[in-house]
Amino acid sequence: MAIIRSKWPDVNIPENLSLTEFVFKNFDIYGNRPAIIDGFSGRFITFAELKDKTRRFSSALAKRGFKKGDVMAMYLPNVVEYPIIFHGAANLGGVVTTLNPQCTREELCRFMKISRANFVVTSPDLAQKAFKSGVLEKVCSVFVIGQSENFESVSSLLADDGTAFPKDVKINPREDVVTLLFSSGTTGASKGVMLTHYNLIAQCRILYGDFNPLEDAGTVINVLPPFHVYGLSVICWSRLHAGRKIVLLRRFDPKVFLQAIQDYKVSF
């Protein structure tokens, strides 16, 4: 049997890095360049801030008992804090499950049961929805982006001094699951898909080969939800790794979409 080989060389996929180490690899070079911009408000986070805030968030989570093997459910729309929360948990060897903010009560209960999430980050309105569905009864901690009388705000975690950031978390990129995503349910009920650090790094490397981190990588606009693998990995992780600026929209609004393309010189 003939073996057909590509004319292109094999893709080099690092095996000794966690997903966060890989995505953040050149953040010190990117420095104060905007990393993620809220297309509606104009609020943005630089690469340097993203790295610093992620470290603070990891430290705050560690102080609240989050450890390797714990599961963080991100029940959120498109928000600029998404990478901070995701990698804050991943830094500690945790597993992140990303949930559709428009899922039904039944779907939410099923996803939480399957993932065994014991920490949740959400918005105040979605927190109330989750509370009424009864899925928060066995959850250790619930954090919200914004203010709520009943739940701790993510902003308080981001104010952490970073002293509890662990330096000895052992992550096996090939074996350790970093995220549990749920399929679209085309052929039945949604199924949980376990992806390792290595899985997502491989995807990023296939999309982006070698590049010069000193060059401006352009700007991408994103309306896709990060609870889906395309929005999460293909857009967010690979583009941030390559130093691309991401303009994030919570929903598709034609006027805002076109204005953002014009204002931020979107190239993709």
Secondary structure, DSSP 8 states (H G I E B T S, - for coil): ------SS------SS--HHHHHTTTHHHHTTSEEEEETTT--EEEHHHHHHHHHHHHHHHHHTT--TT-EEEEE--S-TTHHHHHHHHHTTT-EEEEE-TT--HHHHHHHHHHHT--EEEE-HHHHHHHHHHTTTTT-SEEEESS--SSSEEHHHHHT--STT--S-----TTTSEEEEEE---TTSS--EEEEEHHHHHHHHHHH--S--TTS---EEEE-S-TTSHIIIIIIIIHHHHTT-EEEE-SS--HHHHHHHHHHTT---
